[in-house]
């Protein structure tokens, strides 16, 4: 909840994970696959439910990756909203396990994945992005969005990893705890940011994984 002093600004961030990409479930990370037909349906369905519930956005912000940006462009055009792309909202890079399906990766790298699950900030696949660095860049991306969008309600089209990193950056979730949070395709998480005159920002979590039943 916000503190006792009235904040100078309040920004609402609706973070929506992209829908199902072409190629199905795998460690995708920096691979730039587009949405599948099902993924498009999922994204349109979630946003339609949000709009039917009375949600009104003032702007759309997107990861640069195809599975996010193509839908962000569509919803922005439909709702006649400004669209901006924030490169640091891209997904974490999984290095050598990118492109693998979970069963394949667990068979080939059981110790790595076990260690990643237990302490993701301490174990990074070869060629991958350290989880701590990922959280730091997502936190900076959110600060940029908050700084540039006044008292607005912003739709942020991003990734499951970005949603988890946001929970860590805004609420102090440990890296291990974020790995325990399920983020289904096209699920929406709402965060309110209260910015005070001195620049201090407090956050409240309205809901996780809303407006979806898949």
BELUR-V546613 format. One record per helix or strand of 2 or more residues. SS is the DSSP state (a for helix, b for strand). FROM is the first residue (numbers start at 1). LEN is the number of residues. Records with the same first field share a line. If there is no record, write none. Layout:
SS: FROM-LEN  FROM-LEN
//
This chain:
b: 9-9  59-4  82-4  153-6  188-8  201-10
a: 37-16  66-14  87-3  95-3  102-7  110-9  131-18  160-12  175-5
//
